[in-house]
Amino acid sequence: MVYTVGPDYAHAEARKSPALDGKVERDREGKEIRYPVILSNAEKLISRKVCLAFKQAVCGFDLLRANGKSFVCDVNGFSFVKNSNKYYDDCAKILGNMILRELAPTLHIPWSVPFQLDDPPIVPTTFGKMMELRCVVAVIRHGDRTPKQKMKVEVRHPKFFEIFEKYDGYKHGHVKLKRPKQLQEILDTARSLLAEIQQHEADPEIEEKQGKLEQLKGVLEMYGHFSGINRKVQMKYQPKGRPRGSSSDDDKPAEPSLVLILKWGGELTPAGRIQAEELGRIFRCMYPGGQGRHLAGEYAGAQGLGLLRLHSTFRHDLKIYASDEGRVQMTAAAFAKGLLALEGELTPILVQMVKSANTNGLLDNDCDSSKYQNMCKARLHELMQLDRDFTPEDREKINPCNSSSIADALDFVKNPVKCCKHVHELIKSLMEIVQVKKEDAKTKDAILYHGETWELMGRRWGKIEKDFYTKNKIFDISKIPDIYDCIKYDLQHNAHSLQFEHAEELYTYAKYLADIVIPQEYGLTAQEKLTIGQGICTPLLKKIRADLQRNIEELGEETVNRLNPRYSHGVSSPGRHVRTRLYFTSESHVHSLITVLRHGGLLDIKRDEQWRRAMEYVSMVSELNYMSQVVVMLYEDPTKDPCSEERFHVELHFSPGVNCCVQKNLPPGPGFRPHSRNESAASKNASSDTSATATPDDSKGQCSARIEEEEERIEEEKPEIVETPSATELSPETSPDKTYYRQYGKSSDPIPIGSSHTVSGHEAMHLAQRLNEELAQQSSRSYGMNRAISPEPEARSKSYDHKSPQKGKGETRVNQLCCFPG
């Protein structure tokens, strides 16, 4: 069902057909449950044609999708959406403006509207100049999740071989089971074998694996239902059985066996959903109409409505991609729900709006990069087995790139073996607490966060304790990320129930060890990091470059879906639109993307002061936490010559993600400042608590700062933003939206940069409003004249005491963004 409000606005909802889609779901009041959907460019053009053909501004009609095409099957005429506050807000504004413009075309509308449907998408840039936003590309990590867990067991029972053969396991040598029916078969087999053990009818080999079978049964029975998003089982065929561990096994016959691998955990938590949805709402502020003034904490109020109205027209091209991991897909769905103000459950949003990235090969890893990664892990493992304080030579081998966060971690750890021993002892103390809680009658039946029990928590930590300190009396540093993952999760979500007095101490030690291990697993030297990073994210880099290049070339099949000029009367720049591409992925791809940007030779760190400061900030970031993001924004200045280097402007924005409940003081993001103010600004940052805090996601126990407190702190302290006409800009702000909605209360004298002038952030929205008023007056005086898209702004700038150094002429073309080696 599609509802129009004028020819340029359409709201669409999905409905079920009883004959084709089965049972129609209804709410408590008996009304049909509908889900909002995204209309394609062709469908938005259809809605415009229907509105104009029937001369019905407010019109509802039924649209049938079949075989990749859309057909209008019924036009209902005057009708409104049943339950959507956003629709009624938009409808009231559009109809009100439409009536006022008809009754008083020469008068100014008495209230300000953030974004009109026929306005070009003009927004302020960090460079200061008002430009037209053309493309937004974001790579975002998933939200808060449960710890990932894995169990392996060797099985030889015929029932497992029957399942293996049923799903063509012999053809490929392995089989992956994710569907509910497949998991149910594994659960039935485990139940049957455990019943045989209780009746003393099982083989001795099966009895030896009773603990593993009970764990298999317990995990598969979690939540009361199956979902391939939450759990999966893999079986690998071993024709000669498990490799012999000693010479005493030589006399035993080699029998075929299966290695059953159960993986569970890693699910998006309720806190993670709130983080993603909140970030989606804040993400709107980067778009036209999203930079208005607002009160503290009111992210979901009137801010960002410009994006919602833009998206309801034919001028917003949105595509969301996600990997096949459940936590990533649900993060993408929750983000889309917040971004587009959708209603309802995440599952239908996921089906309607999120595309699988694997179908396009965006998340395929190069096999050679995994070999390099294993070599780097082996070297790092050897360096971390030294039972002495780190020498300067050791520090140089571990941290050849001289990263600030890794240097701080090395200062804390000092002796890696002693530090690991201390962590191991703390884990033992934690397991003792869990055992007491499990046996205590008052606490044994308590349910922990996300339905976990004391038994499952004990198994989780017991496996980590066993694997961390091997039988060879050495520490397996590959388990440090798992230790940090688990203690961070328990400290955030189970601290009240666990009541472990050394929890923060264990977190601190694990955090500093992880600050060394995790980033260095992606390479030690700059060349190794670049090689591994390219192998992981080269397909994604090519896709991002193609997204940016498409705005210049305007080629391909999407061009045919533009609005037909014959129907574009009264619409400014009908061929212009904003392209948004969102890629949700795991930590490895975000790490690799940051690595390629840092070491790929994008800019000369010795010549570009702003890039040097940005790289210093990235060097201080110790962790790419949940909801970490890299955002690329492409602007166009329509007043410049198409062949000019100043025509396009590219910005890079980076956020290290959400805060944790410990060590909230993240490194400050200094932004760009003239060299003469370096020392004063540095001392100011040292004395103040200004920090590049993570995306303001507050979520029922999630350890990020409250939004209201964040806004109050922002008002008190005025963080710097990037301002320079260099080719690319990496803004060390917490999230890209903050660059646009923070308000600055002090005007300043104009400072020329190159041949252009800049406008300060606190005056950008006022300038945009004034431009809209002037353009509206010009339009009312002369109907036949084309309205100027981007007049030159008034020369203003941030409150600098000295002039900014010259950085060369203008912005370089966008095709230089991805000039990486290889």
PANU-388668 format. One record per residue (C-alpha): x, y, z; residue in one letter. Coordinates in steps of 0.25 Angstrom, whole numbers, plus 2048, in hexadecimal, padded with zeros to 3 digits. Layout:
BEGIN
XYZA ...
END
This chain:
BEGIN
800800800M 80680E7FCV 80181B802Y 8058287FBT 805836800V 80783E7F4G 80F8397E8P 81C8397EFD 8198317FCY 8158227FDA 814819809H 81380A807A 80F7FF80FE 80F7F080CA 8027E880ER 7FF7D980DK 7F67D2804S 7EF7C680AP 7EF7BE7FDA 7FE7C07FBL 8057C4808D 7FC7BC812G 7F77C081FK 7F57CF821V 7FB7D482EE 7F37DE836R 7F57E6843D 7EE7E6850R 7E37F084AE 7E17E683EG 7E87EF834K 7F17E9829E 8007EA82DI 8077F1822R 8167F381FY 81D800819P 8257FD80CV 82E804803I 8298087F5L 8328077EAS 8358137E1N 82B80D7D6A 82080B7E1E 82281A7E6K 82081E7D8L 8148167D7I 80E81D7E3S 81182A7DDR 80A8267D0K 7FE8217D8V 7FD82E7E0C 7FD8377D4L 7F582E7CBA 7E982E7D5F 7EB83C7DAK 7EB8377E8Q 7F683C7F1A 7F28337FDV 7F08267F6C 7F28177FAG 7F480C7F0F 7F87FD7F0D 8057F97E9L 8077EB7E6L 8167E67E5R 8177DA7DBA 8237D47D3N 82C7E07D6G 8217EA7D1K 8177F37D8S 8087F47D4F 7FD7FE7D9V 7F17F57DBC 7E87FE7E3D 7E780D7E5V 7DF8107F2N 7E081F7F1G 7DF8287FEF 7E5820809S 7EF821815F 7F981881CV 7F2811828K 7FD811832N 80A819830S 80D826837N 81882982EK 80F829822Y 805832828Y 81083C82CD 81583C81ED 80783D818C 804849821A 81085181DK 80F84E80EI 80085180DL 80285D816G 80D86380DN 80585F800M 7F9867805I 80187380AL 8088747FDR 7FB8737F5E 7F487E7FEL 800887800A 80B8847F5P 8138917F8T 813890807L 81E88880FH 81987C816I 818880825P 81F87482BW 82C86D827S 82C860820V 839858821P 839852813F 82F854807Q 82D84A7FDL 8318537F2D 83E8587F8D 84B8537F4P 85384B7FEP 85C856803I 863854810V 86F85A817P 87C853816T 888852820T 88F85A816F 885865819G 87F86780CK 871864808M 8718597FEM 86784F7F8E 8688417FFL 8698367F4R 86D8297FBC 86E823809V 87681680AV 877810818A 87E80381DV 87980082BI 87C7F5835R 8707ED83BH 86B7F0849G 86D7EA857D 86C7DB856R 86E7CF85FT 87B7C8860P 87E7BE855K 8807B0859Q 8847A3852K 884794856M 88B78984FK 88877A851V 88C76E849E 881764846V 88075783FR 871753842H 86974E836P 85E758838K 868764836F 86D75D829F 85F75C824E 85D76B826I 86A76E81FF 867765813E 85876B812K 85E779810Y 868775806D 87477680FG 87C76B808Y 87C7747FBK 883780802H 88977980EG 881782817H 87378781AV 86E793821K 860792828L 85879F82BK 84A79C827R 840799833P 83D78B82DK 84C78882CQ 84F78D83AL 84378583FQ 84977883AE 85677B841I 84E77E84EL 84677184DD 85376984BT 85976F857A 84D76C85FR 84C75E85AS 85B75B85EL 85976286CL 84D75986EA 85574C86BE 860751875I 856752880Q 85174487DQ 85F73F87DH 85D73A86EE 867743868A 875740863D 88174486CP 88674E861E 878755862I 878755871E 88675C871E 87F767869K 873769872Q 878777876G 87977C868K 86C776864L 86577D870E 86B78A86CQ 86678785DL 858785862K 85879186CG 85D79A861V 853795856L 847796860E 84A7A5864M 83F7AF861Y 8357A485EG 8367A684FH 8417A4844F 8477AF83BS 8537AE832G 8567BC836I 8597B8844N 85F7AA843R 8657A1839K 86C793838V 87778F82FQ 87C78082DM 88977D826K 88D76F821Y 89A769826Q 89C75C81EP 8A7757827K 8A175D834G 8A776783DR 8B776883CP 8BE760845R 8C4767851G 8CE75D856S 8D5750852S 8CC74885BS 8C174A851D 8C8743845D 8C2736847D 8B473B847K 8AD73A839P 8AA747832A 89B748831E 89475482AP 88E75E833S 88776B833L 88B77883AV 87E77F83FL 88078E841I 875795848L 8767A5847K 86C7AD84FW 86C7BB855G 8707C884EG 8627CC84EE 85D7DB84DL 8597DE85BT 84D7E785FP 8577F2862A 85E7F0854G 8507F284ER 84E7FF855I 85C804852Q 85A801843A 84C808843E 85181484AE 85D816841L 853815835G 84B82083BR 85782983DI 85D82582FF 85182D829R 85883A82DC 862839822M 85783B818Y 850848813P 84784D81EG 84E846829G 85785182FQ 84C859836G 84D85D844R 84885484FH 84785285EL 851848864A 84D83A862G 84283C858E 84983484DY 83C82E848A 83483B848G 83484483CA 842842839Q 84483982CG 83683B826L 83D84081AG 842832817L 83582C819L 82E835810R 83A834806L 838825807H 829826804S 82C82C7F6T 8348277EAF 84082E7EER 8468257F9H 84D8187F4D 84F80F800L 855801800K 8597F980DI 8637EE80CY 8667E4818A 86E7D7819S 8687CA81BD 86A7CA82AE 85E7CC832G 8637D783CR 8677DF830V 85A7DD829Q 8527E1835M 85B7ED837T 8587F2829A 8497F082BA 8497F7838A 851803832F 847803826A 83C804830K 842810837G 84781782AL 839816823L 830817830A 82A80A82CL 821802835E 81F7F3839G 8287E883BE 8367E6835L 8347DA82DT 82B7E0822P 8347EC822I 8407E3820L 8397DB814V 8347E880DQ 8407F180FM 84D7E9811V 8557E3806K 85E7D8808S 86D7DC805A 8727CE802N 8697CE7F5T 8727D97F0N 87F7D37F5G 8827DF7FEL 8867D780AL 88F7CD803D 89D7CC80AN 8A97C9801D 8B07BC805C 8BE7C2804D 8BA7CC80FS 8B67C1819S 8C47BB817K 8CA7C881AY 8C17CA826Q 8C57BC82CN 8D47C082AM 8D27CD831C 8CA7C683CK 8D67BC83EA 8E07C783FR 8D87CE849L 8D57C2851H 8E47C0852E 8E77CE857L 8DC7CD861M 8E27C1868Q 8EE7C986DL 8EF7C787CD 8F67D587ER 8F27E487DD 8F27E986FF 8FF7EE86AT 9007F9860P 9037EF855E 8F67E7859D 8EE7F3858R 8F37F684BE 8F07E8846K 8E27E884CI 8DE7F7848N 8E77FB83CP 8DC805837C 8DD80C845N 8CF80C848S 8CB814854S 8C180B85AS 8CA7FF858I 8D580685FA 8CC80986BD 8C87FB86CA 8D77F686BL 8DA800877D 8CF7FA87FF 8D17EB87CV 8E17EC87EK 8E37DD87FN 8D97D5877P 8DA7C887EV 8D87CE88CK 8CC7D6886C 8C67C9880C 8C87C188DK 8C17CC895H 8B57CC88BV 8B57BC88CH 8B47BE89CE 8A97C889BL 8A17BE891I 8A37B389CK 89D7BD8A6S 8927C089DL 88E7B189BM 88E7AF8AAE 8847BA8ABI 87B7B48A0V 87C7A68A7Q 8777AC8B4V 86C7B38ADK 8687A68A6K 86779E8B2E 8617A88BBD 8527A68BDA 84F7B58BDK 8567B88B0T 8577AB8A8K 84A7AD8A1D 84D7BB89DA 84D7BF88EI 8587C7889L 8587D187EY 8527CC871H 84D7BF877G 85A7BA87BE 85B7B0887T 8677AF891W 8697A188BE 86C7A787DL 8747B2883M 87D7A888AG 87F7A087ER 8827AD876R 88D7B1880W 8927A3882G 8957A1874K 89C7AE873I 8A47AB880E 8A879D87AK 8AC7A286CD 8B37AE871F 8BE7A6879Y 8C279A871T 8C778D875K 8D5792870N 8D579C87BK 8D47A8872I 8C97B286FF 8C17B2863D 8C07C185FI 8B67BE854S 8AC7BD860K 8AF7CB865I 8A47D185CP 89A7C6861D 89E7CA870I 89C7D986DY 88F7D6866D 8897CE872C 88D7D787DI 8887E3876K 87B7DC873Y 8797D8882D 87E7E5887L 8747EC87FQ 8687E3881H 86A7D988CN 8727E2896A 8677E38A0H 8647D48A0S 8727D08A0L 8787D98ABQ 8867D68A8F 88F7E08AFE 89A7DF8A5H 8927E0899A 8977EE895E 8A57E9898E 8A47DD88EL 89E7E6884Y 8A97F0885T 8B47E5883Y 8AC7DE878A 8AA7EC871K 8B97F0870Y 8BD7E286CL 8B27E2861A 8B77F085DD 8C47E9859I 8BE7DC853V 8B27E084BI 8B87EB842P 8C57E4840Q 8BE7D883BE 8BB7E082FY 8CA7E282CG 8D67E7834L 8DD7F082AT 8D67FA821A 8D87F1815Q 8D27E581BE 8C67ED820K 8C47F2812L 8C57E580CT 8BC7DE816I 8B27EA815G 8B27EA806Q 8AF7DB806G 8A37DC80FI 89C7E980AC 8A07EB7FBT 8927E77F6P 88C7F1800L 8967FC7FCL 8937FA7EDK 8847FB7F0K 8868087F8I 88E80E7EDR 88380A7E3A 8798107ECD 88081D7EBL 88481D7DDQ 87581A7D9R 8728287DDN 87C82E7D3I 8798257C8E 86A8237CAE 86B8167C2L 8648097C3G 8568037C5E 85280C7D1E 8528187C7T 8468137C0V 83E8147CDN 83F8237CFR 83382C7CEL 82F82E7C0N 83183D7BCP 82383E7B6R 81D83C7C4Y 8278457CCS 8208527CBH 82285A7D7G 82D8517DDV 83B8577DES 84684E7D9S 83E8427D6P 84A83A7D2G 85183C7DFR 8508327EAH 85882E7F6V 85E8207F6R 85F819803T 86780B804R 868805812L 8717F9814Y 86F7F1821F 87A7E7824T 8847E282FS 8907E7836E 89A7E182CS 8947EA821H 8947F6829V 8A37F482DH 8A77F181FS 8A07FD81AL 8A7806824I 8B4800821T 8B3802812V 8AF811815L 8BB81381ER 8C680B816H 8C180C808G 8C8819805G 8BB821804L 8C282E808L 8D083280CD 8D083281CI 8DC83B81BK 8D6846812R 8C8846817D 8C684B825E 8B8847826Q 8BA839821W 8C583782BR 8BC83C837R 8B2832832A 8BC827832M 8C182A83FE 8B2829845Y 8B081C83EV 8BD817844S 8B881A852M 8AB812850V 8AE805856S 8A17FD852E 8977FD847L 88B7FB850N 87D7F784CY 876801842M 88480683DS 88280D830Q 88A813825V 88181D81DV 88582280FV 87D82F80BM 87D8347FDL 8798437FAY 87884A7EDE 8798597EBD 86F85C7DFP 87586A7DDT 8838657D9K 8878617CBD 8848527C9P 89384F7C5C 8988577D1S 89F8507DDE 8978587E6E 88A8527E1R 88A8467EBF 88D8467F9H 88F839801V 88F837810E 89382B819L 88C82A827H 89081F831F 88A81B83ES 890810847P 88380C84CG 87B80B859V 88180D867N 883802871C 880804880C 88F804883V 89A80E87DQ 88F817877K 89A822874N 89D81F866L 8A882785FP 8A383585BP 8A183984DG 8A884684BP 8A484983DG 8AB853834F 8B285F83AR 8BC868835P 8CA865839H 8CC871842S 8C186C84BR 8C685E84DN 8CC86085BE 8C0868861S 8B685E85BA 8BE852860A 8BF85886ES 8B085B86EK 8AD84C86AN 8B6847875A 8AF84F87FS 8A184D87BS 89984087AD 89584286BT 896835864S 89282F857A 88782785ET 88181C856A 87381C84FT 86982085AP 86281385BD 85B811869D 85580486BS 8507FE878K 85D7FB87FG 8667FD872Q 871805878C 87181186ES 86F81F874A 860824875R 85C82D869I 858838872E 866839879E 86D83886BE 865844866E 86784C873E 876849872R 87684D863I 87085A866E 87A85D871E 886859868E 88785D85AK 88F852853P 896855846E 892850838I 89A84E82CV 89B85A823E 8A4859817T 8A3858808P 8AC84C807S 8A88407FEA 8A283880AT 89F83A818E 89F831824L 89783782FS 89A83183CP 88D834842E 88582A849T 87B82883ES 87982F831P 86C835835D 87283D840K 879846836T 86C84B831Y 86384D83DY 86D853847R 86A862849Q 87586C84BY 872879852G 87D88384DK 87E88A840S 88C88D83AS 893895830D 89488F822P 8A188781FI 8A4884810P 8A887680DI 8AE8757FFG 8A487C7F5S 8988787FDS 89187D80AH 88C875815T 88087681FV 88087282DS 878866832G 86F86E83BH 86B877830E 86986C825A 85A869828M 857878829H 85D87A81BL 85686E816A 84987481BQ 84C881815R 84F87B808L 842874808N 83B88080BE 8428887FFE 83F87D7F6L 83187C7F9A 82F88B7F7Q 83688A7EAQ 82D87E7E6S 8208867EAS 8258927E2R 82988B7D5S 82287E7D2Y 82987C7C5G 83787E7CAM 8408727D0N 8448747DER 8528747E2A 8578687E8I 86386C7F0S 86687B7F1P 87387F7F7E 87287F806P 87688B80FE 88588B812A 886886821R 88E87C828S 891876836K 89787E841S 8A587C83DY 8B0886842D 8B9884836H 8B7881828K 8B7873824S 8C386E81BP 8C186C80DQ 8BE85E808K 8BF85F7F9G 8B38627F0K 8A685C7F3G 8A184E7F4E 8A68437EBT 89D83B7E3R 89682F7E9V 89D8257E1N 8AA8277E9Q 8A38227F6L 8A68137F4C 8B48147EDC 8BA8097F6F 8C58007F2P 8C17F37EBG 
END
